[in-house]
């Protein structure tokens, strides 16, 4: 490409251009020599940086100079060694304590401090600690657009190594809080980039101070890494082709019981395998379904899902939901191949929307007449009248006791100000496809009250449908067992779709009304067994309270998991007192 390359003026004459092969030996030798010299120089530079980092650590106890932001020798308006933000940053003083403030004034804008820290050669693990105060933060367009501290470990060429520390994030703090993170340093690490940031938030302020980086012991971190690797290895479950000869028989209702096509009564007892209602790409739930059946003796798995993930419209998905639907298909097949049933739970709240009816048209068409699949139409209706619950109508601002502390503000807002299609509308949507699968219908009050079903609000089943069972959810602060479920249990099959208790009390429920699991759980299991109610314990996940398991080894928790596992294996419990 001979050219005049963006010159202001001039003339370029070209002639007799010749290209011929030559002996490359001398050129290759020269290139190799130059590369070797550069490598030696680079290694020398790195060793100097590593020695300087070690000297700083020995002198101060931290690899970060001026991590407390107190030194301002070069510029009294900004701390030494920290690149000054051109905008949205300020150097603050509170009673003689100095810190950096980042404040978002433009939604979606990235505001970030940046610092690259050299590491000594012998560092195998690091502890990063700091104080921060996050106020008035509103998350940006994506869930991870929040306040965070990002750390990236680099090699000699400035490329990121694996594994990397996970970002630490906050959506708000109660004043100043101290945070620390320990992580292993990959082989070949030379430096670490630290980037405190307001990461494309809608608005908010982050104050940061006292950043410290120091070596720490590797033993606990290596053990945790080994455990994660083992859990990842154990997580894998090979996909299976449908083995219809092993599938359970199709169910229908007869009076207040479930009966299979041979006329035998079936008592469903199992677990909620949660997390697909939270993360569409989760695969641990696949393993959970199999372990629940093979090791915990469950004959039913309740699988919470969301229509947003089914259609692939969440910010986490780019495949139109295909991967999510494939995961559900895989779980259904694994469960059915083991002779168990699966309750597909649309894990939504308040009152049915038109999009929920559309979901059930699609899902019911997909699983139409599958003998192992039951349809739980909506997780927990609440804050509505029995009329709206059944027939639909306007859903306004909710009043009364608020049990929705686990929902985001956006989710709460989305659960009001719309015209509901009602639970009958969801049942009609299922039956419009020709699917006869049993439908499961939760009552009002977060599915904790079924009394209206026997007071004129029972749903109308369609001809050819396999029947309706009603769902009742109970935790260790609920009372009124007799009036909220037993009259309905005399006429219809009941699924206690969520049940459990935890020693870790929920802050959005008054602590004093949350009974000890050690007294509540045996009585509830005794109640379920006495009236032969179908049940699925919540939750087969170590971070979804009430937790049945301690971790992904599936070891049961003493206060809930042990009792539930014993009940699934046939142990009988005495109900000493009804609540």
C-alpha positions in Angstrom: 0.0 0.0 0.0 2.3 2.8 -1.2 0.6 6.1 -0.2 0.8 9.6 0.9 -0.5 9.0 4.4 -2.6 11.9 5.4 0.1 14.5 4.5 -0.7 18.2 4.2 1.1 18.4 0.8 3.8 16.7 -1.3 4.6 14.5 -4.2 5.5 10.8 -4.1 7.2 9.1 -7.1 7.6 5.3 -7.1 9.3 3.0 -9.6 11.0 -0.4 -10.0 9.4 -2.1 -7.1 10.8 -5.7 -6.7 10.0 -8.4 -4.2 12.3 -11.5 -4.1 13.0 -14.3 -1.6 16.2 -14.2 0.5 17.9 -16.4 3.0 16.0 -15.9 6.4 18.8 -17.3 8.6 20.3 -14.0 9.6 17.0 -12.3 10.1 15.7 -15.2 12.3 18.8 -15.2 14.4 18.6 -11.4 14.9 14.9 -11.7 15.8 15.6 -14.5 18.3 18.5 -12.5 19.9 16.3 -9.4 20.2 13.5 -11.5 21.7 15.9 -13.0 24.2 17.3 -9.6 25.2 13.7 -8.3 25.6 12.8 -11.2 27.8 15.8 -10.8 30.0 15.1 -7.1 30.3 11.4 -7.8 31.1 12.4 -10.3 33.8 14.9 -7.8 35.3 12.2 -5.2 35.4 9.8 -7.6 37.0 12.3 -8.6 39.7 12.9 -5.0 40.5 9.1 -4.4 40.8 8.7 -7.5 43.0 11.6 -6.4 45.3 10.1 -2.9 45.6 6.7 -4.4 46.5 8.2 -6.7 49.1 10.1 -3.7 50.6 6.8 -1.8 50.9 5.0 -4.7 52.5 7.8 -5.2 55.0 7.7 -1.5 55.9 4.0 -0.9 56.0 2.2 -4.2 56.3 0.4 -3.6 53.1 1.1 -3.8 49.4 -0.8 -0.6 48.7 0.9 2.7 49.5 -1.4 5.4 50.8 -4.4 3.1 51.1 -5.8 5.3 53.8 -5.8 8.3 51.5 -4.0 10.5 54.0 -0.9 11.5 52.0 -1.3 14.5 49.7 2.2 15.7 49.1 1.8 16.3 45.4 -1.7 17.7 45.4 -3.5 18.8 48.5 -6.8 18.2 46.7 -6.2 14.5 45.9 -4.4 11.6 47.6 -1.0 10.5 46.4 -0.6 7.4 44.2 -4.2 7.5 43.1 -5.2 8.7 39.7 -7.5 11.7 40.0 -11.0 11.4 38.6 -11.7 14.1 36.1 -15.3 14.3 37.3 -17.7 12.7 39.7 -14.9 12.3 42.3 -13.9 14.3 45.3 -11.5 14.1 48.2 -13.4 14.4 51.5 -12.6 15.1 55.1 -14.8 13.9 58.1 -13.4 14.9 61.5 -9.8 14.5 60.2 -10.4 11.2 58.3 -9.8 11.5 54.6 -11.4 9.4 51.9 -12.4 9.4 48.3 -16.0 9.9 47.2 -17.5 8.9 43.9 -20.9 10.3 43.1 -23.1 9.4 40.1 -24.8 12.4 38.4 -25.5 10.8 35.1 -27.4 7.4 34.9 -25.4 4.7 33.2 -22.0 6.4 33.5 -19.0 4.4 34.8 -17.2 6.1 37.6 -14.0 4.2 38.6 -10.8 4.6 40.6 -7.9 2.7 39.1 -4.7 1.4 40.7 -2.3 -1.4 39.6 -0.3 -2.9 42.5 2.8 -5.0 42.0 3.1 -8.3 43.9 6.1 -9.9 45.5 7.3 -13.1 43.9 6.4 -15.4 46.8 2.8 -14.4 47.4 0.4 -17.3 47.1 -2.8 -15.8 48.6 -4.0 -12.3 49.5 -6.4 -10.6 51.8 -8.0 -7.4 50.4 -9.8 -5.2 52.9 -11.4 -1.8 52.9 -14.1 0.4 54.3 -16.9 1.8 52.2 -20.2 3.6 52.6 -22.8 3.3 49.8 -25.8 5.6 49.9 -28.8 6.4 47.8 -27.8 3.8 45.3 -30.2 2.9 42.5 -29.2 -0.1 40.4 -28.6 0.6 36.7 -30.2 -1.1 33.7 -28.7 -4.5 34.5 -28.7 -6.3 37.9 -24.9 -6.0 38.2 -24.9 -2.3 37.6 -24.1 -1.4 41.3 -21.3 -0.3 43.6 -18.4 -2.7 43.4 -14.8 -3.3 43.9 -13.2 -5.2 41.0 -9.9 -6.9 41.3 -8.0 -8.4 38.3 -4.7 -10.4 38.6 -2.3 -10.0 35.7 0.7 -11.8 34.3 3.9 -10.4 32.9 2.2 -9.4 29.6 -0.7 -7.7 31.4 -3.1 -10.5 30.6 -5.7 -11.7 33.1 -4.9 -15.0 34.9 -7.4 -17.7 36.1 -8.9 -18.0 38.6 -9.8 -14.3 39.2 -11.3 -13.0 42.5 -15.0 -12.4 42.3 -16.1 -8.7 42.5 -17.4 -7.5 45.8 -20.6 -5.4 45.4 -23.1 -3.4 47.4 -26.5 -1.8 46.9 -26.3 0.2 50.0 -24.7 0.1 53.5 -25.8 1.3 56.9 -23.0 3.8 57.4 -19.4 2.8 57.1 -18.8 -1.0 56.9 -15.6 -3.0 56.8 -15.2 -5.6 54.1 -12.5 -8.2 53.5 -11.9 -10.8 50.8 -9.3 -13.6 50.7 -8.3 -15.2 47.4 -5.6 -17.4 45.9 -3.0 -15.9 43.6 -2.5 -17.8 40.3 0.9 -19.0 39.3 2.7 -16.3 37.2 1.0 -13.3 38.8 2.9 -10.1 38.7 0.4 -7.4 39.6 -3.2 -6.8 40.6 -5.6 -4.1 39.3 -7.9 -2.6 41.9 -11.0 -0.8 40.5 -13.5 0.6 43.0 -16.4 1.7 40.9 -20.0 2.9 40.6 -20.6 0.5 37.8 -23.1 2.2 35.4 -25.6 2.8 38.3 -28.7 5.0 37.9 -27.6 7.1 40.8 -25.8 6.9 44.2 -22.7 7.7 46.1 -19.8 5.5 47.2 -17.2 6.6 49.8 -14.1 4.4 50.1 -11.2 4.4 52.6 -8.5 2.2 54.3 -7.8 -0.1 51.4 -5.2 -2.7 52.4 -3.7 -5.7 50.6 -1.6 -8.2 52.4 -0.5 -11.9 52.1 -2.6 -14.5 53.9 -2.5 -18.2 54.6 -3.4 -20.5 51.7 -4.6 -23.5 53.6 -8.3 -22.6 54.0 -8.5 -21.1 50.5 -6.9 -24.2 48.9 -9.3 -26.5 50.9 -12.3 -24.3 49.7 -11.0 -24.4 46.1 -10.7 -28.2 46.3 -14.2 -28.4 47.6 -15.6 -26.3 44.8 -13.8 -28.3 42.3 -15.2 -31.5 43.7 -18.7 -30.0 43.8 -18.3 -29.0 40.2 -17.2 -32.5 39.3 -20.1 -34.0 41.2 -22.6 -31.5 39.8 -22.5 -33.1 36.3 -25.3 -35.4 35.5 -25.2 -37.0 32.1 -28.3 -36.3 29.9 -30.6 -39.3 29.5 -32.9 -40.4 26.7 -36.5 -40.9 27.9 -36.9 -44.4 29.4 -40.7 -44.6 29.2 -40.8 -48.1 30.7 -39.6 -46.5 33.9 -41.9 -43.5 34.0 -44.6 -43.3 36.7 -48.2 -43.8 35.8 -50.4 -40.8 35.0 -52.3 -39.4 38.0 -55.8 -38.1 38.5 -57.9 -37.0 41.4 -60.5 -39.2 43.2 -62.1 -37.3 46.0 -59.3 -36.0 48.2 -56.7 -38.4 47.0 -54.4 -38.8 44.0 -54.8 -42.1 42.1 -52.8 -43.6 39.2 -54.1 -45.2 36.1 -54.1 -48.6 37.9 -56.4 -47.2 40.6 -53.6 -47.2 43.2 -53.4 -44.2 45.6 -50.2 -42.2 45.3 -48.8 -40.1 48.1 -46.4 -37.4 46.9 -43.6 -36.6 49.2 -40.6 -34.7 48.1 -38.5 -31.5 47.8 -38.3 -28.1 46.1 -35.2 -28.1 43.9 -34.8 -24.3 43.7 -32.7 -21.8 41.8 -34.1 -21.9 38.2 -36.5 -19.2 39.4 -33.4 -17.0 40.2 -30.7 -17.9 37.7 -31.7 -19.2 34.3 -28.3 -20.8 33.7 -28.1 -22.8 36.9 -27.2 -26.5 36.5 -26.8 -27.5 40.1 -30.6 -28.0 40.2 -30.2 -30.9 37.8 -28.1 -32.7 40.3 -30.4 -31.7 43.1 -33.4 -33.4 41.4 -31.5 -36.7 41.1 -30.1 -36.6 44.6 -33.5 -35.8 46.0 -34.9 -38.9 44.5 -32.0 -41.3 44.7 -30.6 -40.3 48.1 -33.4 -38.6 50.0 -36.2 -41.0 48.7 -38.4 -38.2 47.3 -41.1 -39.3 44.8 -41.8 -35.8 43.6 -39.7 -32.8 42.8 -41.2 -29.3 42.8 -39.3 -27.2 40.2 -39.8 -23.4 40.5 -39.5 -21.6 37.1 -40.2 -18.1 35.6 -41.9 -17.2 32.4 -39.3 -14.5 31.9 -36.5 -17.1 31.7 -38.7 -19.5 29.7 -39.0 -16.9 26.9 -35.4 -15.8 27.3 -36.3 -12.1 27.9 -34.0 -11.6 31.0 -30.8 -9.7 30.9 -29.0 -13.0 31.6 -30.1 -14.7 28.3 -29.3 -14.3 24.6 -30.8 -17.5 23.2 -34.5 -16.8 23.5 -34.8 -19.2 26.4 -33.8 -22.3 24.5 -31.1 -23.3 27.1 -33.5 -22.8 29.9 -36.2 -24.9 28.3 -33.6 -27.6 27.6 -32.6 -27.7 31.2 -36.2 -28.1 32.3 -36.6 -30.9 29.7 -33.5 -32.6 31.0 -34.8 -32.4 34.6 -38.2 -33.7 33.7 -36.7 -36.7 31.9 -34.3 -37.5 34.7 -37.1 -37.4 37.2 -39.5 -39.4 35.1 -36.8 -42.0 34.3 -36.5 -42.6 38.1 -40.3 -43.2 38.4 -41.0 -39.9 40.2 -43.2 -36.9 39.5 -42.4 -33.3 38.8 -44.5 -30.3 39.8 -43.7 -27.4 37.4 -44.2 -24.3 39.6 -44.6 -20.9 38.0 -42.8 -19.0 40.7 -44.7 -15.7 40.7 -46.6 -13.7 43.3 -49.7 -11.6 43.9 -52.1 -12.4 41.1 -52.1 -13.9 37.6 -51.2 -11.7 34.7 -52.0 -12.3 31.0 -48.4 -13.2 30.4 -48.8 -16.0 32.9 -51.7 -17.4 31.0 -49.6 -17.3 27.8 -46.8 -19.1 29.6 -49.2 -21.9 30.6 -50.5 -22.2 27.1 -46.9 -22.8 25.9 -45.7 -24.9 28.9 -48.9 -27.1 28.9 -48.5 -27.6 25.1 -44.9 -28.6 25.7 -45.6 -31.1 28.5 -49.1 -32.0 27.4 -50.3 -35.2 29.1 -46.8 -36.1 30.2 -47.5 -38.7 32.9 -44.9 -37.4 35.3 -45.7 -33.6 35.1 -48.1 -31.6 37.2 -48.7 -27.9 36.7 -48.5 -25.5 39.8 -50.3 -22.5 38.3 -48.9 -19.7 40.5 -46.5 -19.9 43.5 -48.0 -17.5 46.1 -51.1 -15.4 45.4 -51.6 -12.7 48.1 -52.9 -9.2 48.8 -56.1 -9.9 46.8 -59.7 -10.9 47.5 -61.1 -14.3 46.8 -63.1 -12.8 44.0 -60.0 -11.5 42.2 -58.1 -14.6 43.1 -60.7 -16.8 41.3 -62.1 -14.6 38.5 -59.6 -11.9 38.0 -60.0 -8.1 38.3 -58.0 -5.0 39.3 -54.9 -5.5 41.5 -54.1 -2.4 43.3 -51.8 -1.4 46.1 -51.4 -4.1 48.7 -52.2 -3.6 52.3 -51.8 -5.6 55.5 -48.8 -7.7 56.7 -45.9 -7.6 54.2 -44.1 -10.9 53.8 -42.4 -9.7 50.6 -39.1 -8.5 52.1 -37.3 -11.0 49.8 -38.6 -9.3 46.7 -36.9 -6.3 45.0 -38.6 -2.9 44.8 -39.0 -3.4 41.1 -40.7 -6.8 41.7 -43.0 -5.3 44.3 -43.9 -2.4 41.9 -44.6 -4.9 39.1 -47.1 -6.8 41.4 -49.6 -4.0 41.5 -51.6 -1.8 39.1 -52.9 -4.3 36.5 -55.9 -6.4 35.5 -55.6 -10.0 36.7 -56.9 -12.9 34.7 -57.5 -14.9 37.9 -56.6 -18.5 38.8 -59.5 -19.8 36.7 -58.0 -18.0 33.8 -54.7 -19.9 34.2 -56.6 -23.2 34.5 -58.5 -22.4 31.4 -55.3 -21.6 29.6 -53.9 -25.0 30.4 -57.0 -26.9 29.4 -57.3 -24.9 26.1 -54.3 -26.9 24.9 -56.0 -30.2 25.5 -53.5 -31.0 28.4 -55.2 -33.1 31.1 -52.3 -32.9 33.6 -53.3 -32.3 37.2 -53.2 -28.6 38.0 -52.0 -27.4 41.4 -53.7 -24.2 42.7 -52.3 -22.1 45.7 -54.7 -20.1 47.8 -54.5 -16.5 49.0 -52.2 -15.2 51.8 -49.0 -16.4 50.1 -50.8 -19.7 49.5 -51.3 -20.0 53.3 -55.1 -19.8 53.3 -57.4 -22.2 51.3 -60.6 -21.4 53.2 -62.3 -19.7 50.3 -62.2 -22.9 48.2 -65.1 -24.3 50.3 -66.8 -21.0 50.5 -67.8 -20.7 46.9 -64.5 -20.0 45.2 -63.4 -23.4 44.1 -62.2 -23.5 40.5 -64.2 -25.2 37.7 -62.4 -28.2 36.2 -62.9 -28.9 32.5 -64.3 -32.1 31.1 -61.4 -34.5 30.4 -59.0 -32.9 32.9 -57.3 -35.1 35.5 -58.4 -32.8 38.3 -57.4 -30.0 40.7 -55.3 -30.2 43.8 -54.9 -27.2 46.1 -51.6 -25.9 47.4 -50.9 -24.7 50.9 -47.6 -23.1 52.0 -46.6 -23.1 55.7 -43.6 -21.8 57.6 -42.9 -21.5 61.3 -44.7 -18.2 61.8 -48.1 -19.4 60.3 -51.0 -20.4 62.5 -54.6 -21.6 61.9 -53.8 -25.0 60.4 -57.2 -26.4 61.0 -59.3 -23.6 59.4 -57.0 -22.7 56.5 -56.6 -26.2 55.1 -58.5 -29.1 56.7 -62.0 -28.3 55.4 -60.5 -28.2 51.9 -58.5 -31.4 52.5 -61.8 -33.2 53.2 -62.8 -32.6 49.6 -59.6 -32.2 47.5 -56.1 -33.5 47.4 -53.7 -31.0 49.0 -50.0 -30.3 48.2 -48.1 -28.6 50.9 -46.0 -27.0 48.2 -43.6 -25.1 50.5 -43.0 -26.0 54.1 -40.0 -25.5 56.5 -38.4 -23.7 59.3 -34.9 -22.3 59.9 -32.9 -21.2 62.9 -31.8 -18.2 60.8 -34.8 -15.9 61.4 -36.1 -13.8 58.6 -35.9 -10.0 59.3 -39.1 -9.1 57.3 -41.1 -11.2 59.8 -41.2 -10.3 63.5 -38.6 -12.6 65.2 -40.8 -13.3 68.1 -43.4 -15.1 66.1 -40.9 -17.4 64.3 -41.0 -20.6 66.3 -38.0 -22.9 66.9 -37.7 -25.5 64.2 -37.0 -28.1 66.8 -40.5 -27.8 68.1 -42.3 -26.7 65.0 -41.0 -29.1 62.4 -41.9 -32.4 64.2 -45.5 -31.2 64.8 -45.8 -30.0 61.2 -44.5 -33.3 59.8 -46.9 -35.1 62.2 -49.8 -33.0 60.9 -48.9 -33.8 57.3 -48.6 -37.5 58.0 -51.8 -37.6 60.1 -53.9 -36.2 57.3 -51.8 -37.7 54.5 -51.2 -34.4 52.8 -48.8 -34.4 49.8 -45.8 -32.2 50.5 -42.6 -30.8 49.0 -40.1 -29.3 51.5 -38.5 -25.9 50.9 -35.6 -25.8 50.0 -33.1 -28.2 48.6 -30.5 -25.4 48.3 -28.0 -24.3 50.9 -28.8 -20.5 50.5 -32.6 -20.5 50.1 -34.0 -20.4 53.6 -35.4 -22.5 55.2 -32.4 -24.6 54.1 -32.6 -28.4 54.0 -28.9 -28.8 53.2 -25.6 -27.3 54.5 -23.8 -27.3 51.2 -23.6 -29.0 47.8 -22.6 -32.3 49.5 -26.3 -32.4 50.4 -25.6 -33.0 54.1 -28.9 -32.2 55.8 -29.2 -29.4 58.3 -29.9 -30.5 61.8 -32.9 -28.2 62.4 -34.8 -29.1 59.2 -33.1 -31.3 56.7 -32.6 -34.2 59.1 -36.3 -34.3 60.0 -37.4 -34.0 56.4 -35.0 -36.7 55.2 -36.2 -39.0 58.0 -39.9 -38.4 57.0 -39.1 -39.1 53.4 -37.6 -42.4 54.5 -40.7 -43.4 56.4 -40.2 -42.2 59.9 -43.5 -41.3 61.6 -43.8 -38.1 63.6 -46.3 -37.3 66.3 -48.2 -34.0 66.2 -48.2 -32.9 69.8 -49.9 -29.5 69.1 -51.7 -28.0 66.2 -50.9 -24.3 65.5 
